[in-house]
Amino acid sequence: MGGGCRRQRQCREHRGSGKKLAEAVRWEVADGEENEQRRRRLEARGKPIPDELWPPDLLPGADAWLSAFWELSTDRQIGFATGPVPSSSIDRYTAGWEPEEASRFRHCIREMDKAFMKAISSDVDLPDSDNPARDAFRARMR
C-alpha cells in the first residue's frame, strides 16, 4: 500500500517536524477548492495570480506523504466528533518499512492530523493538542 513513499525523508522527528505538510493540510481544508477556482478564473482572464492562491511549497516527494494522509483519512471514525487517523491504518500503510522511516511517517501523519482536526473544528481558538479527538469529545459532552 505504501509503495514509493518509503524512501522519502520529508519529516524528521526533531528537525523538520512536518510543519510544511501540516500547513498544506490547513491550506487545503480552509481554502483549497475556492483558491483553485479563483486561480482558474484569473488564468482565463489572463490576469496575474497572487501567491496566496497557490498551495504551500513542499519538499520534492512530500506530495506522496500528503496524498497518503488524505488516503488514510478515509479510515477515520465518525461519531460525536471526527476521530484521528487510526494507528492501525498507519501500521498497515508502513508494513515492511524500516522502523525509523515508519516512525517519521507516523510523526508526519500525526502532525497533519492535528492540523486537520483543528481546521475542521468549529472552535477556532482551540489550543494545539496531543489528542484532538478526545478534546472535541469532551467539549461536546459539556
N, C-alpha and C positions, 0 to 999 in steps of 0.2 A: 504494500500500500504506500509506503513512504518513498520508494523509488529513488530518484535522483537527488532528493533533498539531503540525504545523509552526509554528504561531504561538505555541505555549506557550513561556513564558520561565521554566521551572521550575528550571533549573540553570545556573549561571554558572561558568565555568572557575576564577575566583578568588574569587567570592563565592557562597555557597550551593552548595557543591560536590557536591550530590547526596546529602548525608547523610541527609535525611529519606526519600528514596527507598530508599537502602540500608538504613535502619532498617526500612522497611516490608517489604523483601525478607527481612531477618533474622527479623522477627516472623512472617511467613508460613511460612517454612521451619521455624522452630523450633516454633511452637505454633498457627499459624493455624487449622487444622482442629479441633484439640482445643478451642481457645478458642471457636470458633463453636458447637460442640456444648454446651459449658458455658453459654454465653450463652442458647441456646435452652432448656436445662433450667431455668435460673433465671427466664427470662421466663415459661415455662409455669407456674411455681410462684408468679409474682408477686413475686419477690424482687428486691432491688436488684442491679445488675450492676457489679462492680468495674471501675475504669478499665483495668486491665491486660488485661482480656478484649477490649478494643476495639483494632482496628489503630491504628497511629500516625496522627496527623492529617497530611494532606498539603495543600499549597497547592492552591487551586482549579485544576482542569485537570491536575494532576500524575498523577492516576489513569490518564490516557491514556498517559503515558510508562511507568508501571508495567505497564500492560497490554501495551504494546509490548515491554517487556523479557521478559515471560513468553512472548509470541509468538516473539520472536527466540531465546529459549532452546531452542525446539524444533529449531533448526539446529545445536545443539552436536554435536561428535563425541564418541563414547563409545569408549574403548579401555582402556588401563591405568588411566586416570582420566577423569573428566568434563572435557571441554575448555571453553574460554571461548566466548562468543558470537563466531562468525566475523566478521571485519571486513567480508567481502563481504556478509554479511547486513545489517549496519548500513548499508553503502553503498547496497544496493538499497532499503532502507526509506526512506532520506533522499534518494533520487534526485529532483532537481528543487528541493530546498530551498535556501534561501540558505546560503552556506558557513558563516557564523557560527552560524546555528541548527543546522546539521548537526553542527558541531563541539561545540556544547553538548550536543546529544543523544548523540553518541558518548561524551562525557565522562561523562554521567549513566549511560549503559548500562554503561560500564566500572566505575563506582563500584558500581552494583547487582550487577554480575557478581562483583566482588571479595567483596562481602558474601555472595553466594550460594555461591561456591566455598568460602569459609571456613566457612559454616554447614553445608555438606554434608560437610565434611572430618571424618574420624574423629579427627584430631589437633586438639583444641580449642585448644591453645596455639600454633597457627601464627601467626607474625607477619604483618602486612599485607604483601602482595607486589605487585610490578608485573606478575608473571606467575604466577598461582596454578597454572595447568595445568602449567607447566614444573616448578614446585616439587613438585607432587604426583607427577609422573612420576619425578623424581629421588629422592623419598622411597621410592617403591615399588621402585626399582632397587637400593637399598642392601641 
